[in-house]
Amino acid sequence: MHLVTMAEGALRLVTLSKLGLDGTMKGIVLTQAPGPFYWHPAVSPILFRKADPELSAEELHKVIGPIPPDSAEYQDLNQSLIDIEQNVGKFAGASLGVNSLAFKK
């Protein structure tokens, strides 16, 4: 699945896996980040979890958003993001056994 967001002129492309049996969708967010002289591509892992359909809008609002480091689920979610970073997003050079995206002579 692909989603595109736009806020204040900034575009983000979110690419996600299909909904897994565990109720999650794993993927990456591609955007641009400011550099010293120009904007450059930036990528981050993302994890969507299926919400409990029994939750009210008020209850759902409480479970969406940043997860503080002292939260009980922080470590597990952080490990999930690390796993996504290492196993979901694939760069062409890495999948071809090349250590760099630069051409070698």
C-alpha positions as CSV (number, residue, x, y, z in Angstrom):
1,M,0.0,0.0,0.0
2,H,1.2,3.5,-0.8
3,L,0.0,6.7,0.9
4,V,1.1,10.2,0.1
5,T,0.8,13.1,2.6
6,M,1.4,16.8,2.2
7,A,1.9,19.3,5.0
8,E,3.2,22.8,4.4
9,G,4.4,21.9,1.0
10,A,6.4,18.8,2.2
11,L,5.5,15.5,0.6
12,R,5.9,12.1,2.2
13,L,5.5,8.8,0.6
14,V,4.5,5.9,3.0
15,T,5.0,2.4,1.6
16,L,3.5,-0.4,3.7
17,S,3.3,-4.2,3.6
18,K,-0.1,-5.8,3.5
19,L,-1.8,-6.3,6.9
20,G,-0.1,-9.2,8.5
21,L,-1.6,-12.0,10.6
22,D,-0.3,-10.1,13.7
23,G,-2.4,-7.1,12.8
24,T,0.5,-4.9,11.7
25,M,1.6,-3.1,8.6
26,K,5.4,-2.5,8.3
27,G,7.0,-0.1,6.0
28,I,9.0,3.1,5.3
29,V,8.4,6.8,5.0
30,L,10.3,8.7,2.3
31,T,10.6,12.4,2.6
32,Q,13.2,15.1,2.4
33,A,15.3,16.5,5.2
34,P,17.2,19.8,5.3
35,G,21.0,19.5,4.7
36,P,23.7,22.1,4.9
37,F,23.1,23.3,1.3
38,Y,20.1,21.5,0.0
39,W,17.3,19.1,0.9
40,H,18.1,15.4,0.6
41,P,16.1,12.2,0.7
42,A,15.4,10.8,4.1
43,V,13.8,7.5,5.1
44,S,12.4,6.2,8.4
45,P,10.7,2.9,9.5
46,I,7.0,3.0,10.3
47,L,4.7,0.5,12.0
48,F,0.9,0.6,11.9
49,R,-1.0,-1.6,14.3
50,K,-4.7,-2.5,13.8
51,A,-6.8,-0.7,16.4
52,D,-9.4,-2.4,18.5
53,P,-12.7,-1.7,16.8
54,E,-14.4,-1.6,20.2
55,L,-12.4,1.6,21.2
56,S,-14.4,4.8,21.3
57,A,-12.9,7.9,19.5
58,E,-11.8,9.3,22.9
59,E,-10.0,6.0,23.8
60,L,-8.4,5.7,20.4
61,H,-7.1,9.2,20.6
62,K,-5.2,8.2,23.8
63,V,-3.3,5.4,22.1
64,I,-2.2,7.3,19.0
65,G,0.9,9.4,19.0
66,P,4.5,9.5,20.3
67,I,5.4,6.7,22.8
68,P,7.5,8.1,25.7
69,P,10.7,6.1,26.5
70,D,9.4,5.3,29.9
71,S,6.3,3.6,28.5
72,A,6.0,-0.2,29.1
73,E,5.8,-0.9,25.4
74,Y,8.6,1.4,24.3
75,Q,11.4,-1.2,24.1
76,D,9.3,-3.7,22.1
77,L,8.2,-1.0,19.6
78,N,11.7,0.3,19.3
79,Q,12.9,-3.2,18.5
80,S,10.1,-3.6,15.9
81,L,11.3,-0.4,14.2
82,I,14.9,-1.6,14.2
83,D,13.7,-4.9,12.6
84,I,11.8,-2.9,10.0
85,E,14.8,-0.7,9.3
86,Q,17.0,-3.8,8.7
87,N,14.6,-6.1,6.9
88,V,11.7,-4.2,5.2
89,G,13.3,-1.4,3.3
90,K,15.7,-2.7,0.6
91,F,18.2,-0.6,-1.3
92,A,19.0,-1.7,-4.8
93,G,22.8,-1.8,-4.0
94,A,22.3,-3.9,-0.9
95,S,20.0,-6.4,-2.6
96,L,22.6,-6.8,-5.5
97,G,25.5,-7.4,-3.1
98,V,27.0,-4.0,-3.7
99,N,28.2,-2.1,-0.6
100,S,27.5,1.3,-2.1
101,L,25.0,2.9,-4.5
102,A,28.0,4.5,-6.3
103,F,29.2,2.8,-9.4
104,K,32.5,0.9,-9.1
105,K,35.1,1.0,-11.9
